[in-house]
Amino acid sequence: MKKIFFFLLLFFCISTAFAQVQDTTKQQQIDQQLLDSLKRSIILDSVEVLPQALNIKGWLLLNEDIKIELGGAVDNMYNFKFETAEKQFKSLRRRYPKHPMPYFLLGLSNWWKMVPSNIRDTRYDATFMAYMDTTITYAENHYDADKNNLEAAFFLSAANGFGARLQAERKNWRKAAIMSNRALDYLQKSRKANGLSDEFLFGEGLFNYYAVWIKENYKLLRPVLLFFPNGNKSLGLRQLQQVAFNGFYTGTESKFFLMKIYANDAKNDAAAMSLAQYLAATYPDNPYFQRFFARMAFTQGNFPAVESTSLAILNKVRKKTFGYESISGRYASFYLGYIYQNKYKDFTAAKDYYNQCISFAEQSGEQESGYYIASFVNLARMSDKEKNVKQAKAYYETVLKLADSKSDSEKEAKAYIRKNRKVKWN
């Protein structure tokens, strides 16, 4: 039971985006030097020894012709061209109807349909789980027939892992625990094939990194974690780097995780920005990559990139482009509000954008988000500059209801209301 609990936390407690690129010239602006330095940071001790005496006949993961065939399909999936991608995945299924790979790819396609909503969108749950269940069924058949079929073990680990993640998101803890336990068991078995392909290294890289991450961030669990294998954070990071730059099927997933690790945990904004820029430029219709790039550009003060990216995001939200919904709109409208308030000094436009941010946050139920609260703070500041103290107090009263105790926003609101206590705002 402890192993189940550990793995559940490991993979499912993880928090777990560059302007529209119109030509190759802009793509060349990606910080290639930094990407090259990340590649060079991969060292040999993260590479596994090639396993011996394995019969890899029929392993589609290692089939170069399949890689060439599916290259465009995988790119289409990450660029949110799901219909086109799934046609190719289904073509693979027609030729290999009893292999787990096409079903896993179809499941992964449905998973990415949920990513922009931070996995809150439940419309694809049944389809996603059906594909993962089918992946598991056929992978079990292959593994039962040959215990050395490590490709089957890979798909059993991956499908159970993704399935457990969704079950955890939906608070189905018993199902999540069962699937996560299976995922860990098959991860340990499939790691023997790490030397065959970087695809197999992806799961171990995540394990090595987040086993330590959980120990660092969930101190109450440290006594329990003593019973489990030690992770290696630096090795896990190098393994993810190796997969990111060499993996075919798991390369983009590794870049996705590395981008978040560099931004949120490793505090390496330059590396996070480089990866975000690459992903946003390579997949210009992927809303998650676009808004993450906008976030990184905003953090670094690259306001021309923030503005063009945010305008493109809002344009796609208005057009109801697939995946561009309230969460992406909240990011983009806040950034534009900030730019128009502080760069252009256009308070009318800034107010419109902040009010859009508030509306988007309420649509997605994110009234506790920082951008939601900051929008009210900035509306209050602009009202004060316009000598509309009553309106400013009304906004600050809202801030008091929303902001955390002793936060800067709460302190600012309290100070303003105290200073203008004689002014009635209602």
N, C-alpha and C positions, 0 to 999 in steps of 0.2 A: 504493500500500500504506500510505503514511503517513496518507492521508486516512481509510482504513478503520480504522486503529488509533486515530486521534484520535476518530472518531465513536463507536467502540465504547466507548472510555473515557468519552466525554462523557455518553452516555445510559445506560450500564449499570454504571458504577462508583459511581453515586449510591447512597447508603445507602437505599439506595434500591438517653387518647383519650377528664364531665358525667353526672350521674345520669340514670336513666330518667325522661324527661319525661312526666308523666301528664296535664298540662293546659296550656292556653295561658298561664296566669299564670306558670309557671316559665319558659316560653320567653321571656317578656318580660324576664326577668332577664339575658338576654344583653347584653353590653356593646355596646349599639347605638352609643353615642357613639364608641367606638373603631373599630367597623366603618365608621362614617361618615367618621371621620378618614382611614382607609385609602383610602376611595373618593376623598376630596378630594386625596390625594397623587398621583393620576394626573394627569399633565400632557400638554399637547397634542402635544409632540414625539414621544410614543410612538405616535401615531396615524398610520397610513400614508395616503398620498394615494389617493383612490379611483381604481382603474384604469379606463381608458376603453375603449369599444368591445368589451366582453366580452359574449358571448351566454350569459346565465345561465339560459336556459330548460332546465328539467329538473334544476336543482341543488336537491336536497332539503335541503341544509344551510340554504338561504335561504328555504325554503318555510314561511311562517308557519302555515299550516293543519297541516302536519306537526308543527311545534313544539307547537302546542296539543294535537294528538292524542297525542304522545309524552311530554308533560310528566310525566304520572303514571307512565309506564313507566320513564323515567330515574330518577325518585325511588325507585320500587320497587326498581330494580337496586341503587342505593346503600344502600337500607335492607334489602338481602339478601332481598327478596321476588322471588327470581329466576324462579320459575315464572310468576308473574303478569306480570313484566316481559317475559319471553321470549315469552309469548303475543302481546303487542302487537308486539314486534319481528318475529315470524313473520307476523303479519297484514300488516305493512308489506312483508315479503318477498313475500307472495302477490300484492300489487299492483304491486310493483317488483322482479320476480325477477331482472333483469339490472343492477340498480343496486348499487354496493358498500356503500351505507350500512346496510341491514338486516343484512348479514353482519358488518360491523364492529361494530355494536352487540351482536350475539349473541356475537361474540368477546370484546368488552369485558366482557360479563356473565360469561363463563367466567373471564376474567382476575381479576375481583374475587372469585370463589370461591377463588382462590389467595392473595389478599392477606393474610388473617389469619395464614397460615402463613409469611409473609414469602417467598412464592413457592416454598416447599419442597414443597408438596403437588403430586404429579405426576399425580393422577387426571384432571385436566382438560386435560392437555397436548395430547392428540390432537385433542380437540374444538376447543380454542382455536386450534391451528395450522390445522385444516381451515377454520375460519371466516375466519382471516386470509388464508390462501391463496386462498380464494374471493373475498374482498375485493380482493385484488391482481389476480386474473384479470379481474374485471369492471371494475375501475378502469383497468387497462391497455387494455382494449377501448375505454373511453370516451376515454382520453387519446390513443390511437393514431388515433382517428377525428377528434379535435380537440385540437391541441396547446395551445389556449387554454382547455381545460377544466381550470381550476385546482382545481375541486372534486375531480376525479379525482386530480390531483397531491397534494392534501391527504390523500386516503385512501391513496394509495400510500406517502406518507411515514409516516403514522400506523400502517398495518398492518405495514409493514416494520420500523418502530421497535419496536413491541410484540413482533413476532416475534423480532427480534434480541435483545431483552431476555430473553425466555424461553430462547433458545438459549444466551445467555451464562450464565444461571443454571444451565443444565444442562451447562455446560462444552463445548458444541458450538461451538468457537471459529471454525471455518471458516464454518459456516452463519451464525453471528452476525456475522462480518465482512462477508460478502456482503450480508446484509439491512441492516446498518447503513449500508453504503456507498450502497445504493439509497435508504434513508430520507433521508440527507443530500442527495442529488441532487434528490429530489422536494421536500424542504423548501425548497431554494433556489428552485425553480420556483413552488411554491404561495405563497410570500411575496408575490408580486405581487398577491394577492387580500386582503392584510391589511386594506385599507381597506373591503372589502365586508362583512366580518363579523369579530367578535372571535374566532370559532372558529379562523380562519386564523392568528391572532397567537400562539396557544398554543405551537406548536413553536418559533417564533423567540424567544419569551420564555425558554423553557427553554435554548435554545442560547446566547443572550446571557448568561444568568446562569451556567450551568455551564461555559462555555468559560473564563471567568475563574476560577471556583471550582477547576477542575482545575489551572490554572496555579499557584494559590495553595497547593494541597494536595498536588500531585505535582511537587515541584521538579525531579526528575530528567527530567521530560518537557518542561521549558521549552525546550530547544534544538529539539525536534521541533515544538513548538507555534508556533515562529516562522514556520513555513511555511504556517500556516492563518489564516483570517480572525479578526480580533480580536473578542472578545465585549465586552459592555458590561454589567457587573453591575447597575448602578443602573437602566439602561434595561430590562434583562431583568426586574428586580423590578417595575418599573412596568407592564411589559407583562403580567406574570402577574397583577398587581392588577387591571388593566383587564379581563382575561378572567374573573377570579374573580367580578367583580361585574356583568359584562355578558354573558358567554358562556352559551349555553343548554346545549349538549352538553358543552363543555369547562370550564364554570364550576366544577363540583365538583372536577374533576381539578386545576384551578389552585389552589383553596382547599387541597386536599390537599398540593400541593407547597409552597405558601406557608407552611402550618402547620409543615411540617418545616424549611423554611429558617429561619423565625423562631426556632424552638426550638433547632435544632442548629448553625446557622451564623451568623445575624445576631444571635443572643443577645437577641432581643426577646421576652421571656417574656409580656409583656402582650398583644402582637399574636398570638402563638402561642396563648395561652389563649383569647382572644376567638374565634379561628377554630375551635379545638378544641371550645369550648363550643357554637358555632353548629352545627358538623357533628354533634356528639353529640346535640344537641337535635333537629335536623332528621331525623337517621337513627338513631333509638334502638336499632335492632337490628343496626347495623353494628359488629362487634366491634373492628375496628381503630380506628374513631373513638372508641368508648367507652374503650378502654384508653389511647389517647393523651390523652384528656381527663383520665382518672384520673392519668396521669403528670404532666400540667401542674398539676393541682390539688394533687398531692402536693408537687411542687417549690415551689409557692407557699404551702404550709401551710394549704390550704383543706380541713381534715380532714373536716368534715361531707360535703362533696361527694365526697371520696375514699372515705369509708366507704360511702355509699349507692351510688355507682357500682360499687365493688368487690364489694359484696354482690350487686348485680344481675348482675354478670358471672359470679360463681361460681354463682349460681342457674341461669343459662343454661348454664353448663358442665355442671352436674349433670343438667339436663334434656336435654343433648346437642342444644341449639339449634344450627342450622347455623352454622358458622364459629367457634363458641365452644369452643375446644380448649385444649391445654396452654399455649400461649404467653400467651393472655389470662389463663388461670388463674394462671400464674406471677406476672404483674403484680399481679393482684387480691389473691392470698393474701399476697404480701409486704407490700403496703400495709396490709392488715388486721392482719397480725402486728405491724407497727410501731405501729399505733394502739393495739392491745390491750396491747402492751408498755409504751408510753410515756404514753398518755393514760389508759387504764383500769387500768393496773397489774395486769392479769389475765394472769399468766404462763402459766397453763394453756391459755387460748384462744390466746395469742400463739404458744406452742410448736406448737399444732396447725396454725396458719396457716403458720408457717415450715416445718414439715415438709411441708405441702401444696405450698409453693413449691418445696421441694427435689424432691419427687416430680414436679411438673409440669416442672421444668427437665430432669430425667433422661428424662422421656418424650419431650421434644422435642430431646434431645441438646445442651442448652445449659448444661453444667456449668461453663463458663468465664464465664457471665454474672455481672454484678455482684450481682444479686439472689440468685443461688444462693450465692455466697460470703458475702454479707452475712447471709444466713439462718443460716449456721453461726456467724458472729461473734456475732449476737444470741442464738442459743441458748447459746453459751458464756458470754456476759455474764449471762444469766439463771441459768444453772447456778451461776456464781460467787456471785451474790447469794443463792442458796439454800444456799450453803456446800458445794456439791457440786463440789469442786475436781477430782476425778477425771473427772467428766463434762465439766467445762469444758475440761480439758486434752485430752480426746479430741476435742472439737469444734475446739479450736485446732490440733491436729495435722492435722486435715482441712483447715483454712484454710491451713496452711503448704504443703500439697501443691497447693492450687488457686490461691492468690493470686500476683500478679505480684511479682517481686523489688523490694524497697524500697517497696512499696505500704503504705498505712496499715494495711491488714488484716494484712499479713505482719509489720510492726513490732509491732503489738498482740499477735499470736499469739506471736511470739518472746519478747517481754517477759514475757508471762504464763507461758509454759513455763519460761523461765529463773528467774523468781521462785519457781515451784513445782516446781523440778526434782526435789526429794526426794520428791514425791508421785507414786506410780506410778499410771498411769491404765488399764493393761491388766490 
